Amino acid sequence: MPIVKITKKGQITIPIEIRKKLGTNIIEIEEENGKVIIKPVKNLAGALKKYAKKKETLDKILEQEEGAFQNAVKEKYSNR
């Protein structure tokens, strides 16, 4: 088991053998019960998946945008 040093900037170097086995240059790091767990991420979308909100259709997003625009116009010009 390789031992690596953490730099003053919090950086580590993962040994080449391990990087090759992971097959990616994007990783996810978790702390669990005092242990650091490094998991490979095959694509960036996978790394961000847990932060993504539920999917909405483009039509729904455009509908919400149009509604917000109409409300802003009404609010601005209703007192004239």
C-alpha positions as CSV (number, residue, x, y, z in Angstrom):
1,M,0.0,0.0,0.0
2,P,1.6,3.3,-1.1
3,I,1.9,6.1,1.4
4,V,1.5,9.7,0.0
5,K,2.1,13.1,1.6
6,I,-0.5,15.8,1.7
7,T,1.0,19.2,0.7
8,K,0.5,22.5,2.5
9,K,-2.2,23.2,-0.2
10,G,-4.0,20.0,0.6
11,Q,-2.9,18.2,-2.6
12,I,-1.9,14.6,-2.9
13,T,-0.3,12.6,-5.7
14,I,-2.1,9.4,-6.5
15,P,0.5,6.8,-7.7
16,I,0.5,6.0,-11.5
17,E,-0.5,2.4,-10.9
18,I,-3.6,3.3,-9.1
19,R,-4.5,6.1,-11.6
20,K,-4.2,3.5,-14.4
21,K,-6.4,1.1,-12.6
22,L,-9.1,3.8,-12.0
23,G,-9.1,4.7,-15.7
24,T,-10.1,8.3,-15.2
25,N,-8.6,11.6,-14.0
26,I,-11.8,12.6,-12.2
27,I,-12.4,11.2,-8.8
28,E,-14.9,11.6,-6.0
29,I,-13.6,11.7,-2.4
30,E,-15.7,10.8,0.6
31,E,-14.9,10.6,4.3
32,E,-16.5,7.6,6.1
33,N,-15.9,6.6,9.7
34,G,-12.5,8.2,9.7
35,K,-11.4,6.8,6.4
36,V,-10.9,8.6,3.1
37,I,-12.6,6.8,0.2
38,I,-11.6,7.6,-3.4
39,K,-14.0,6.5,-6.2
40,P,-13.5,6.9,-9.9
41,V,-15.9,8.9,-11.9
42,K,-16.2,8.0,-15.5
43,N,-17.6,11.4,-16.6
44,L,-18.2,14.8,-15.0
45,A,-21.9,14.4,-15.1
46,G,-21.6,11.4,-12.9
47,A,-19.5,13.4,-10.4
48,L,-22.2,16.1,-10.2
49,K,-25.2,13.8,-10.3
50,K,-26.0,13.9,-6.6
51,Y,-26.1,17.8,-6.8
52,A,-28.5,17.9,-9.7
53,K,-32.1,18.9,-9.3
54,K,-34.8,16.8,-10.7
55,K,-35.1,16.9,-14.5
56,E,-37.6,19.3,-16.0
57,T,-38.7,19.4,-19.6
58,L,-37.6,22.3,-21.8
59,D,-41.3,23.2,-22.3
60,K,-41.8,23.4,-18.5
61,I,-38.8,25.6,-18.1
62,L,-39.9,27.9,-21.0
63,E,-43.4,28.1,-19.5
64,Q,-42.0,29.2,-16.1
65,E,-39.7,31.7,-17.8
66,E,-42.6,33.2,-19.8
67,G,-44.8,33.4,-16.6
68,A,-42.0,35.2,-14.7
69,F,-41.6,37.7,-17.6
70,Q,-45.4,38.4,-17.8
71,N,-45.5,38.9,-14.0
72,A,-42.6,41.3,-14.1
73,V,-44.2,43.3,-16.9
74,K,-47.6,43.4,-15.0
75,E,-45.8,44.5,-11.8
76,K,-43.9,47.3,-13.6
77,Y,-46.7,48.7,-15.6
78,S,-49.8,48.1,-13.3
79,N,-49.4,51.4,-11.4
80,R,-49.5,53.6,-14.5
